Amino acid sequence: MTERVQVGAYGVLAVADREGPEPLPGQFYMLAAARGWGAGAGERPHLPRACSVQRVRPGGELEFLLEDVGPGTHRLLELGAGDQLWLTGPLGRGFSAPPDGRRAVLVGGGVGLAPLVILADALLAHGIVATTLLGFRDRSCACAAEQLAEFRLATDDGSVGHHGPVTDLLAAELGAGQPSVVYACGPPAMLDAVRGVCARAAVPAQLALESGMACGFGACFGCVVPTRSGYLRLCVDGPVLAADDLHGPLDPHPGPPPGPAGGGDRPPAPGTPDRAPAALPAERAMVAGTPSAPAPPAPGAGRGKVAFCGLELAHPVINGSGTYDVPAAVRTFGETVRYSPPFAAFVSKTITLTPRQGNPPPRLWETAAGLINSIGLPNKGLYGYLCHDLPELARLPVPLITNVMGSTAEEFCELIDALEQRPEVAALELNVSCPNVETGLDIGADAVSLGKLLARLRPRTSKPLIVKLTPNTADVASTAEAAEAEGADAVSLINTLRAAAVDPDTGRAWLGAGSGGLSGPAIRSVALGQVARVAQRVAIPIVGMGGVTCGRDALGLLDAGATLVAVGTESFRDPLAGARIAAELSALCGETRRRERDEEVPGPGQRAKSPAKRGENHRPV
């Protein structure tokens, strides 16, 4: 970081990113401090924060406008010149220029000013002088408007400018009937009011929306908004969307959650099946830029080649189902992700027989050292997977494991029968443990029911069958034994722990579905305990997962009895966490082999845990 300046109630961070591409107006970055992030009292902040870029200074310096409203923005605003940040971006889809003959009207609220500053600069560079209307709480917040040359103000308390909402100014501005395009960013309530004003005036609007994000590149499916065609992920299909495409209120909870619009920092609140990006107007390109592709993983990373259920893997690190979206990552970071994926095998998100939209937002809540998700298994269904996703995933240079879930044994049978015929699928993982939907979940908690299911499925396929066990049961080792007895080739655990979150303002459930599943470092000890118990009771391979952030965490699961280790939530923080963890694991195993020549190796319970080290795929700036 090169500078931090206080502008009234807000802080402006200047960050040197001379290696990165230039962002489009409306795009955003995921930010985290290089030190003191994910550690300390309460283990928050854990996830990076999504912030819109406000301006690009000469020499490649980026400006971000933040308000201190939570642990993430508070930590970022503690930084000073010379401190380092981890930066991923630019991300998302930005604004497009107005068609000829239409003027641009910019409407901002609070830190929603940020993407309008860079937009105003880009429009001016093309000879377009925008009309800018800004709303703030009071005079101390309105000081931020001075970053623009021309503007009109509204404040909630009337201390400066119009006394009332900024949409009063917008309604008067559009009343003249001059052909216009509105560009807006601010709290959800303000954006809903902007939609109403624009609809009554028959004026198109492009809205930079706010939504809590865990990853920023389409992996978590958490940052969804309802549109006329279903849920869209703001990180890859937005954050800029056409107002006419939206359906229903933007946020079921009052007040702005964190998101790419600026420095909001409420616990991450609020995708959908993979789909083509929503088309945005493209009459005139203003600036160009695509995110830098992450560096490829180090060759030979990990403990060396691993034999697993008849497959030969380059190292023992894979992804957890539903925590990495290859098509979205390719769109964000480029083809490097496809040809050098960060995992030794790729596990698909869960596929169901029929398409699922997933749970209503909000879908995410950051906890101490973790994340509660309530995604709801959004996917295209079996037919959509075979026609659209499978051809894309088959291009990966690593084995493909397809994860499936049915609400009945008959649905599982139909899924297995269809995938048995596809040579692209190397193995099958049975999801009998996901705590985010109401159907098909008791099978994995009951050894008898699970055994009956496996007895029906095992004769139907020659492919390896991996059973993903639920941790939400009294005796996970018994269910593992039942799976092994009926022909499972491997088991994987642990899935997320059942959890819930309460809105601190209303006292009501925060998550749209009421509850979800807890993941991240918060469940690491539970994972170690359950993997160790299962390893004592079964002879088949185990895929261990739960809270893995670094090579030492992975080594702990391997020492507990796992054959492979799956990485989940950490990939939201670090897009190439799998490759980094495999490299760290390889180094640790090399140290262990050297030490074994001279002394007895301590048991797993004696291994000291070291803090996670951030990966090289982020740019330290």
C-alpha positions in Angstrom: 0.0 0.0 0.0 1.3 3.4 -0.9 -1.1 5.7 1.0 -4.1 5.8 3.3 -6.1 9.1 3.3 -9.1 9.9 5.5 -11.9 11.6 3.6 -14.6 12.5 6.1 -16.1 9.3 7.4 -14.4 7.2 4.8 -10.8 6.0 4.1 -9.2 5.9 0.7 -6.5 3.3 0.2 -3.9 3.6 -2.6 -2.4 0.3 -3.7 0.4 -0.2 -6.1 -0.5 -2.9 -8.6 1.8 -2.3 -11.5 1.7 -5.9 -12.8 -2.0 -6.3 -13.0 -4.4 -5.4 -15.9 -6.3 -2.2 -15.8 -9.8 -2.6 -14.4 -13.1 -1.7 -16.1 -15.4 0.7 -14.3 -17.6 -1.4 -12.1 -15.1 -4.2 -11.6 -13.9 -5.2 -8.1 -11.0 -6.8 -6.3 -10.8 -9.2 -3.3 -8.6 -7.6 -0.6 -7.0 -9.0 2.5 -4.1 -7.7 4.7 -1.0 -9.8 4.3 -0.6 -9.8 8.1 -3.1 -10.1 10.8 -5.8 -11.6 8.6 -7.6 -14.7 9.8 -5.9 -14.6 13.2 -6.3 -13.0 16.5 -9.4 -12.4 18.6 -12.4 -14.3 17.3 -10.4 -15.4 14.1 -12.1 -12.7 12.0 -11.8 -11.5 9.4 -11.3 -14.9 7.7 -12.5 -14.3 4.1 -11.1 -11.6 1.8 -13.3 -8.5 1.3 -14.8 -7.5 -2.1 -14.2 -3.8 -2.9 -14.9 -1.8 -6.1 -11.9 0.0 -7.5 -12.5 3.8 -7.3 -9.8 5.1 -9.5 -6.6 4.2 -11.4 -3.8 6.6 -10.7 -0.8 7.1 -13.0 1.7 4.3 -12.6 -0.8 1.6 -11.9 -1.9 2.6 -8.4 -5.5 1.6 -7.5 -7.8 3.5 -5.2 -10.4 1.9 -2.9 -13.0 3.7 -0.8 -13.8 2.0 2.5 -15.9 2.6 5.5 -15.0 1.0 8.9 -18.1 -1.0 9.6 -16.7 -4.5 10.5 -13.5 -6.6 11.2 -12.5 -6.7 7.5 -12.7 -3.0 6.7 -11.3 -2.2 10.1 -8.2 -4.3 9.5 -7.7 -2.8 6.0 -8.1 0.8 7.3 -5.4 0.1 10.0 -2.9 -0.4 7.2 -0.4 2.3 6.3 2.1 3.1 3.6 4.5 0.2 3.0 2.1 -2.5 4.4 1.2 -5.4 2.0 -2.2 -6.6 0.9 -3.2 -9.7 -1.0 -5.0 -8.7 -4.1 -7.1 -10.7 -6.5 -8.6 -9.0 -9.5 -9.9 -7.2 -11.4 -13.0 -9.4 -11.2 -16.6 -9.3 -12.6 -18.3 -7.5 -15.4 -18.3 -3.7 -15.4 -20.4 -0.9 -16.8 -20.8 -0.3 -20.6 -21.0 3.1 -22.2 -24.3 4.7 -23.1 -25.4 4.5 -26.7 -25.0 7.6 -28.9 -27.6 10.2 -28.1 -28.2 9.2 -24.5 -26.6 11.1 -21.6 -25.2 9.3 -18.5 -26.7 10.0 -15.1 -24.7 8.6 -12.2 -26.4 7.9 -8.9 -24.4 6.9 -5.8 -25.1 6.2 -2.2 -22.4 6.1 0.5 -19.4 4.0 -0.5 -21.3 3.2 -3.6 -19.6 6.3 -4.9 -16.5 4.2 -5.6 -17.3 2.6 -9.0 -18.9 5.9 -10.2 -15.6 7.8 -9.8 -13.7 5.5 -12.2 -16.8 5.5 -14.5 -16.9 9.3 -14.6 -13.2 9.3 -15.5 -13.7 6.8 -18.3 -16.8 8.6 -19.7 -14.9 12.0 -19.6 -12.0 10.4 -21.5 -14.5 9.6 -24.3 -16.0 13.1 -24.3 -19.0 12.3 -22.2 -19.8 14.6 -19.3 -22.0 12.8 -16.8 -24.6 14.2 -14.5 -23.8 12.9 -11.0 -26.2 12.7 -8.1 -24.9 11.5 -4.7 -26.6 10.7 -1.4 -25.0 10.4 2.0 -26.0 10.1 5.7 -24.6 13.5 6.7 -22.0 16.1 6.0 -19.0 14.0 7.2 -19.9 11.3 4.7 -20.6 13.8 1.9 -16.9 15.0 2.0 -16.2 11.9 -0.2 -18.0 13.6 -3.1 -15.1 16.1 -3.4 -13.3 13.4 -5.4 -15.5 14.3 -8.3 -15.4 17.7 -10.1 -19.2 18.2 -10.5 -22.1 16.7 -8.5 -25.3 17.4 -6.7 -25.8 16.2 -3.1 -28.6 14.8 -0.9 -28.2 14.0 2.7 -30.5 12.1 5.1 -30.2 14.8 7.8 -30.2 17.8 5.4 -26.8 19.0 6.7 -25.7 19.6 3.1 -27.6 19.6 -0.2 -31.1 18.3 -0.6 -32.8 17.0 2.6 -34.0 13.6 1.6 -33.0 10.6 -0.5 -30.9 10.9 -3.6 -33.7 9.4 -5.6 -35.6 12.7 -5.2 -32.9 14.3 -7.3 -33.0 11.4 -9.8 -36.8 11.7 -10.3 -36.5 15.4 -11.0 -33.6 14.9 -13.3 -35.4 12.3 -15.4 -38.6 14.3 -15.4 -37.4 16.5 -18.3 -37.6 13.5 -20.6 -34.1 13.7 -22.1 -32.9 10.3 -23.3 -30.6 8.9 -20.6 -29.0 5.9 -19.1 -28.7 5.6 -15.3 -25.7 4.1 -13.6 -26.1 3.5 -9.9 -24.4 1.9 -7.0 -25.3 2.0 -3.3 -27.3 0.2 -0.6 -30.0 -2.3 -1.7 -32.8 -0.1 -0.6 -31.5 2.8 -2.6 -31.0 0.6 -5.7 -34.6 -0.6 -5.4 -35.8 3.0 -5.3 -33.6 3.8 -8.4 -35.2 0.8 -10.2 -38.6 2.2 -9.4 -37.8 5.8 -10.6 -36.2 4.5 -13.8 -39.1 2.1 -14.5 -41.6 4.9 -14.2 -39.5 7.2 -16.5 -38.9 4.3 -19.0 -35.1 4.9 -18.6 -32.7 2.0 -18.7 -30.4 1.5 -15.7 -27.2 -0.4 -15.0 -26.8 -1.2 -11.3 -23.6 -2.2 -9.6 -25.0 -4.5 -6.9 -23.8 -5.4 -3.4 -23.6 -8.9 -2.2 -21.4 -10.7 0.3 -18.8 -12.8 -1.4 -16.5 -15.6 -0.2 -14.3 -16.0 -3.3 -15.0 -13.5 -6.0 -14.5 -15.9 -9.0 -17.6 -18.1 -9.0 -16.4 -21.0 -6.8 -18.7 -20.6 -3.8 -22.1 -19.9 -5.5 -22.9 -17.6 -2.6 -23.3 -14.1 -4.1 -26.6 -14.6 -5.9 -29.4 -12.2 -6.8 -32.8 -13.1 -8.2 -33.3 -12.2 -11.8 -36.1 -13.0 -14.3 -34.1 -16.0 -15.6 -33.1 -17.3 -12.1 -30.3 -16.6 -9.7 -27.1 -15.0 -11.0 -23.7 -14.9 -9.3 -22.6 -11.3 -9.0 -18.9 -12.2 -9.0 -19.0 -13.6 -12.5 -22.3 -12.5 -14.1 -22.1 -9.0 -12.4 -21.7 -7.0 -10.3 -23.2 -4.8 -12.9 -26.6 -5.9 -14.1 -29.4 -4.3 -16.1 -32.2 -3.1 -13.7 -34.9 -4.7 -16.0 -33.3 -8.1 -15.5 -33.8 -8.1 -11.7 -36.7 -9.8 -10.0 -37.9 -9.0 -6.5 -36.1 -7.1 -3.7 -32.3 -7.0 -3.8 -31.7 -7.9 -0.2 -34.1 -9.6 2.3 -32.2 -8.0 5.1 -32.1 -4.2 5.7 -28.8 -2.5 5.4 -25.9 -3.1 3.0 -24.0 -6.4 3.3 -20.4 -6.4 2.1 -19.8 -6.5 -1.6 -18.0 -5.1 -4.6 -19.8 -1.7 -4.3 -17.3 -0.5 -1.8 -16.3 -0.9 1.8 -19.3 -2.4 3.5 -18.3 -5.2 5.9 -21.4 -7.0 7.3 -20.9 -10.7 7.7 -20.9 -12.2 4.2 -24.5 -12.7 3.2 -25.7 -13.3 0.0 -25.0 -19.3 -7.6 -27.0 -21.0 -9.7 -26.1 -23.6 -12.2 -23.3 -22.7 -14.6 -24.6 -20.6 -17.4 -23.5 -18.2 -20.0 -22.8 -14.7 -18.7 -25.8 -12.4 -18.9 -25.3 -10.1 -21.9 -24.7 -6.5 -21.1 -24.8 -3.5 -23.5 -21.5 -3.3 -25.4 -22.1 -0.2 -27.6 -18.6 1.1 -26.8 -15.7 -0.3 -24.9 -14.2 2.1 -22.4 -11.2 0.3 -21.0 -9.9 -3.2 -21.5 -8.5 -5.7 -19.1 -8.8 -9.3 -17.9 -7.5 -10.8 -14.7 -4.0 -12.2 -14.7 -3.9 -16.0 -14.9 -2.6 -17.6 -11.6 0.7 -19.2 -11.8 0.7 -22.9 -12.5 1.3 -25.3 -9.6 4.8 -26.5 -9.0 5.6 -29.7 -10.8 5.8 -32.8 -8.6 4.1 -31.0 -5.7 2.8 -33.2 -2.8 3.9 -36.5 -1.3 4.6 -37.9 -4.7 2.3 -40.0 -6.9 -0.6 -41.6 -5.1 -2.6 -44.7 -6.1 -6.3 -44.2 -5.3 -9.1 -46.6 -6.3 -7.2 -47.6 -9.4 -6.3 -44.0 -10.3 -2.8 -42.7 -10.3 -2.7 -39.1 -9.0 0.3 -36.7 -9.1 -0.1 -35.8 -5.5 -2.7 -36.3 -2.7 -4.5 -33.0 -2.8 -7.9 -32.7 -4.5 -10.9 -30.3 -4.2 -14.0 -30.7 -2.1 -17.2 -31.0 -4.2 -18.9 -27.7 -4.7 -15.9 -25.5 -3.8 -14.3 -24.9 -7.2 -16.0 -24.0 -10.5 -13.7 -24.7 -13.4 -15.6 -22.9 -16.1 -16.0 -19.8 -13.9 -12.3 -19.9 -12.9 -11.3 -20.1 -16.6 -13.5 -17.1 -17.4 -11.9 -15.2 -14.6 -8.2 -16.2 -14.7 -7.7 -17.7 -18.2 -6.9 -21.0 -19.7 -4.0 -21.7 -17.3 -6.5 -22.9 -14.8 -7.8 -25.5 -17.2 -4.5 -26.9 -18.4 -2.7 -26.7 -15.0 -5.4 -27.1 -12.4 -4.5 -26.8 -8.7 -5.7 -30.3 -7.9 -4.5 -33.8 -8.7 -8.1 -34.9 -9.4 -11.2 -32.7 -9.9 -14.5 -33.4 -8.0 -17.6 -31.9 -9.6 -20.3 -30.0 -7.7 -23.2 -32.2 -6.8 -25.4 -33.3 -9.7 -29.1 -34.1 -9.1 -31.5 -35.8 -11.5 -33.4 -32.6 -12.2 -32.1 -29.0 -12.2 -32.0 -27.1 -8.9 -31.8 -23.3 -8.5 -30.4 -23.6 -5.0 -31.5 -21.9 -1.8 -32.7 -18.3 -1.6 -30.2 -15.7 -0.5 -28.6 -14.8 1.7 -26.4 -17.9 1.4 -23.2 -17.1 3.3 -22.3 -16.0 6.8 -18.7 -15.6 8.0 -17.9 -17.1 11.4 -14.9 -17.2 13.7 -12.3 -19.0 11.6 -14.8 -20.2 9.0 -18.0 -19.9 6.9 -21.6 -21.1 7.1 -22.9 -21.8 3.6 -26.5 -22.5 2.6 -26.0 -22.9 -1.2 -28.6 -25.6 -1.8 -26.8 -27.7 -4.5 -27.6 -25.5 -7.6 -26.9 -27.5 -10.8 -28.3 -28.1 -14.3 -29.5 -31.6 -13.5 -28.2 -34.8 -15.1 -29.1 -33.9 -18.7 -27.5 -30.4 -18.4 -24.4 -31.9 -16.8 -24.0 -34.5 -19.6 -24.6 -31.9 -22.4 -22.8 -28.9 -21.0 -20.6 -29.4 -18.0 -19.1 -32.8 -18.7 -17.5 -31.8 -22.1 -15.9 -28.9 -20.4 -14.6 -30.9 -17.4 -13.4 -33.7 -19.6 -10.8 -31.3 -21.0 -9.0 -31.2 -17.6 -5.7 -33.1 -17.6 -6.6 -34.8 -14.2 -9.1 -37.6 -13.4 -12.7 -36.4 -13.0 -14.8 -37.6 -10.1 -18.5 -36.8 -10.4 -20.5 -36.2 -7.3 -24.2 -37.2 -7.3 -27.2 -36.9 -4.9 -30.6 -38.4 -5.1 -33.6 -38.0 -2.7 -34.5 -41.7 -3.3 -32.6 -44.9 -4.1 -34.3 -44.8 -7.5 -32.9 -41.4 -8.3 -29.4 -42.6 -7.3 -29.8 -45.6 -9.6 -30.7 -43.4 -12.5 -27.8 -41.1 -12.0 -25.3 -44.0 -11.6 -26.7 -45.8 -14.7 -26.2 -42.7 -16.9 -22.7 -41.9 -15.6 -21.5 -45.5 -15.9 -21.8 -45.1 -19.7 -19.5 -42.1 -19.7 -15.7 -42.9 -20.0 -14.9 -39.3 -19.1 -15.9 -40.0 -15.6 -13.2 -41.7 -13.7 -15.0 -42.3 -10.4 -18.3 -41.5 -8.6 -18.9 -39.8 -5.3 -22.2 -40.3 -3.5 -23.4 -37.3 -1.6 -25.4 -38.7 1.3 -24.3 -36.0 3.7 -25.1 -32.5 2.6 -26.9 -30.6 5.4 -28.3 -27.8 3.2 -31.3 -29.5 1.6 -34.2 -31.5 3.2 -34.3 -34.6 1.0 -32.0 -37.6 0.8 -29.9 -36.7 3.8 -31.0 -39.3 6.5 -29.5 -42.1 4.4 -26.0 -41.1 5.3 -26.7 -40.8 9.0 -28.1 -44.3 9.3 -25.8 -47.3 8.7 -28.6 -49.7 7.7 -30.1 -47.3 5.2 -26.7 -46.5 3.7 -25.9 -50.2 3.4 -29.2 -50.8 1.6 -28.4 -48.0 -0.8 -24.9 -49.3 -1.6 -26.2 -52.8 -2.1 -28.4 -51.4 -4.9 -25.8 -49.2 -6.5 -22.7 -51.4 -6.4 -23.8 -53.8 -9.1 -24.7 -51.0 -11.4 -21.2 -49.6 -12.0 -17.7 -50.7 -12.5 -16.4 -47.3 -11.6 -14.9 -46.6 -8.1 -17.6 -45.5 -5.6 -16.7 -43.0 -3.0 -19.2 -42.4 -0.2 -19.2 -38.9 1.2 -20.2 -39.4 4.9 -22.1 -36.9 7.0 -20.5 -35.8 10.2 -23.9 -35.1 11.7 -24.4 -38.5 13.1 -23.6 -40.2 16.4 -21.3 -42.8 15.0 -19.7 -41.9 11.7 -17.4 -45.0 11.9 -20.4 -47.3 11.8 -21.7 -45.7 8.6 -18.2 -46.0 7.1 -18.2 -49.8 7.9 -21.6 -50.2 6.3 -20.4 -48.5 3.2 -17.3 -50.7 3.0 -19.3 -53.9 3.7 -21.6 -53.2 0.7 -18.8 -52.4 -1.8 -17.7 -48.8 -1.4 -14.2 -48.3 -2.8 -13.5 -45.3 -0.5 -15.1 -42.9 1.9 -14.7 -39.1 2.2 -15.2 -36.9 5.3 -16.0 -34.6 6.8 -18.7 -32.6 5.1 -19.9 -29.4 6.7 -21.4 -29.4 10.2 -25.0 -28.3 10.6 -25.0 -24.7 11.7 -27.1 -21.5 11.8 -26.6 -17.7 12.0 -28.7 -14.9 13.5 -29.1 -11.4 12.0 -27.6 -9.1 14.7 -30.0 -6.4 13.8 -33.3 -8.3 13.7 -32.7 -11.4 15.8 -34.0 -13.5 12.9 -32.3 -16.2 11.0 -29.8 -14.7 8.6 -29.6 -17.5 6.0 -32.4 -17.6 3.4 -32.9 -21.3 4.1 -32.7 -20.9 7.9 -29.6 -23.0 8.4 -26.5 -24.3 6.6 -23.2 -26.0 7.0 -20.1 -24.8 8.8 -16.7 -25.2 7.1 -13.2 -23.8 7.4 -10.5 -24.0 10.1 -13.3 -24.0 12.8 -14.0 -27.7 12.0 -10.5 -28.9 11.6 -10.3 -30.7 15.0 -13.6 -32.4 14.3 -12.3 -33.6 11.0 -9.1 -35.0 12.5 -11.0 -36.9 15.1 -13.6 -38.4 12.7 -11.0 -39.4 10.1 -8.9 -41.1 12.8 -11.9 -43.0 14.1 -13.0 -44.1 10.6 -9.4 -45.1 9.7 -9.4 -47.5 12.7 -12.6 -49.3 11.5 -12.2 -49.6 7.7 -9.5 -50.7 5.3 -10.7 -48.8 2.2 -9.0 -45.4 1.3 -10.2 -42.2 3.0 -10.4 -38.7 1.5 -10.0 -36.4 4.5 -11.3 -32.8 4.5 -12.3 -30.1 6.9 -10.4 -26.9 7.6 -7.3 -27.5 5.5 -5.5 -24.2 4.9 -1.8 -25.3 4.6 0.5 -28.2 4.0 0.7 -28.9 7.8 -3.1 -29.2 8.0 -3.0 -31.7 5.1 -0.2 -33.7 6.7 -2.3 -34.0 9.9 -5.2 -35.6 8.0 -2.8 -38.0 6.2 -1.2 -38.9 9.6 -4.7 -39.5 10.9 -5.3 -42.1 8.2 -6.4 -40.3 5.1 -5.1 -41.3 1.6 -6.1 -38.0 0.0 -6.9 -34.6 1.3 -9.6 -32.3 -0.1 -9.4 -28.5 0.0 -12.6 -26.5 0.2 -13.1 -23.2 1.9 -9.5 -22.2 1.6 -9.9 -22.1 -2.2 -12.3 -19.2 -1.7 -9.5 -17.2 0.0 -6.7 -18.4 -2.4 -7.7 -19.6 -5.9 -4.7 -21.8 -6.2 -4.7 -23.1 -2.6 -4.6 -26.7 -3.8 -1.3 -26.3 -5.6 0.2 -24.3 -2.7 -0.9 -26.9 -0.1 0.5 -29.7 -2.3 3.9 -28.0 -2.5 4.0 -27.2 1.2 3.0 -30.9 1.9 5.9 -32.1 -0.3 8.4 -29.9 1.6 7.1 -31.1 4.9 7.3 -34.7 3.9 10.9 -34.1 2.7 11.7 -32.7 6.1 10.1 -35.6 7.8 12.1 -38.2 5.8 15.3 -36.4 6.7 14.3 -36.3 10.4 13.4 -40.0 10.4 17.0 -40.9 9.6 18.0 -39.4 13.0 15.1 -39.6 15.4 11.7 -41.2 15.9 8.9 -39.3 14.2 6.4 -37.9 16.7 2.7 -39.0 16.6 0.0 -36.9 15.1 -1.1 -35.6 18.4 2.3 -34.2 19.0 2.6 -32.3 15.7 2.6 -28.5 16.2 0.2 -26.6 13.9 1.7 -23.6 12.2 -0.4 -20.8 10.8 -1.4 -20.9 7.1 0.9 -19.2 4.6 -0.7 -17.3 1.8 -0.1 -18.7 -1.7 2.0 -17.2 -4.4 -1.0 -16.9 -6.7 -2.1 -13.7 -5.0 -0.1 -10.6 -5.9 1.6 -9.0 -2.8 1.4 -5.3 -3.3 
